Amino acid sequence: MRGAVLYGPRDVRFEERDEPKIIKPTDAVIRISSACVCGSDLWPYRGIQPIVQPTPMGHEYCGTVEAVGREVRNIKPGQFVVGSFATSDNSCIICQHGYQSSCVQREFMSGAQSPFLRVPLADGTLVPTPDVPSEDLIPSLLTLSDVMGTGWFAADAANVKPGSTVAVVGDGAVGLLGVLSAKQMGAKRIIAMSRHASRQKLAREFGATDIVEERGEAGVERIKEMTKRIGADSVLECVGTQESMTQAINSTRPGGYIGYVGVPHGVSLDGEQLFFSHVHLHGGPAPVRRYLPELIKLVLNGKINPGKVFDLSLPLDQVAEGYRAMDERRAIKTLLRPNGTK
């Protein structure tokens, strides 16, 4: 089979790779229904997160089970499944506390930008849908593997409650789906921080009540103006830079909550500033597996349509263009179709 491999900064190739097979008795192999490019893929693509060897890319996935290992009990060939970007046994003490993305057996997935994928710990990582979904639902189900689950965790970690005032720092796919998550959780006011018209439009579709274009100190000042100098109850930090984290902390009211899910690059915290800010700070790799059953129901019942975040669709063999479009901010998120589909 052929799949995406990253060789170095801005060097993605679609080339021949070994077809995955069952290696451990707890594995499954799935046929990918659609793949995509994640914003976090851009860190190694840009060379900010170095790689030491050619690396198969892609960690968001859904599809049909082709084969399972002899110890897999709950996942069966023919089922349509969605899985997390981080594997989990879903039974260790950490998983039992709802943090499957820190499971004692965790592996981070890769290689999903391809026709087939091996999934370790299949019983604990994959969640089947009741039936094989219609094609129009697959983009939304695909987002649950990472970006929608991560946006949901950002809102959950930020303690979004009915009636809350929420600010979302970052207008990438995770930030936009953080807006959607906050809306589902009953936030009364949702302030999306964005400078891009197409992203602002989608943020409003997802439930944003206000748009703030300013960044940094000016962005903080604008949030304070909009909240009677108090700050937001909940802030979702969905970028992972020093500026975005500082902006998030300074935009939160004393006693408020920050859910931070942007993978940190060059971020450091001022202990004294954090001490006197009186904010709750919680985040990390999203425990997507915790939320999958609920999010699948919301998609299948038509309550949410996170697949709208895909604004570029390409055949899988054009994956390099998908990366370029996101790197150049010509696309929010790229959907990759199996070759031969429309």
HELIX and SHEET records of a PDB file:
HELIX    1   1 GLY A   39  ASP A   41  5                                   3    
HELIX    2   2 LEU A   42  TYR A   45  1                                   4    
HELIX    3   3 ILE A   93  GLN A   96  1                                   4    
HELIX    4   4 GLN A  100  SER A  102  5                                   3    
HELIX    5   5 ALA A  122  THR A  125  1                                   4    
HELIX    6   6 GLU A  135  LEU A  137  5                                   3    
HELIX    7   7 ILE A  138  THR A  143  1                                   6    
HELIX    8   8 VAL A  147  ALA A  157  1                                  11    
HELIX    9   9 ALA A  173  GLN A  184  1                                  12    
HELIX   10  10 ALA A  197  PHE A  206  1                                  10    
HELIX   11  11 GLY A  216  MET A  226  1                                  11    
HELIX   12  12 GLN A  242  SER A  251  1                                  10    
HELIX   13  13 GLY A  271  SER A  277  1                                   7    
HELIX   14  14 VAL A  288  LEU A  300  1                                  13    
HELIX   15  15 PRO A  306  VAL A  309  5                                   4    
HELIX   16  16 LEU A  316  GLN A  318  5                                   3    
HELIX   17  17 VAL A  319  ASP A  327  1                                   9    
SHEET    1   A 3 ASP A  11  GLU A  16  0                                        
SHEET    2   A 3 ARG A   2  GLY A   8 -1                                        
SHEET    3   A 3 THR A  55  PRO A  56 -1                                        
SHEET    1   B 5 PHE A 116  VAL A 119  0                                        
SHEET    2   B 5 ALA A  28  ILE A  32 -1                                        
SHEET    3   B 5 CYS A  62  VAL A  68 -1                                        
SHEET    4   B 5 PHE A  80  GLY A  83 -1                                        
SHEET    5   B 5 LEU A 126  PRO A 128 -1                                        
SHEET    1   C 3 ALA A  35  VAL A  37  0                                        
SHEET    2   C 3 THR A 334  ARG A 337 -1                                        
SHEET    3   C 3 LEU A 312  PRO A 315  1                                        
SHEET    1   D 6 ASP A 210  VAL A 212  0                                        
SHEET    2   D 6 ARG A 189  MET A 193  1                                        
SHEET    3   D 6 THR A 165  VAL A 169  1                                        
SHEET    4   D 6 ALA A 232  GLU A 237  1                                        
SHEET    5   D 6 THR A 252  TYR A 260  1                                        
SHEET    6   D 6 HIS A 280  GLY A 283  1                                        
END                                                                             
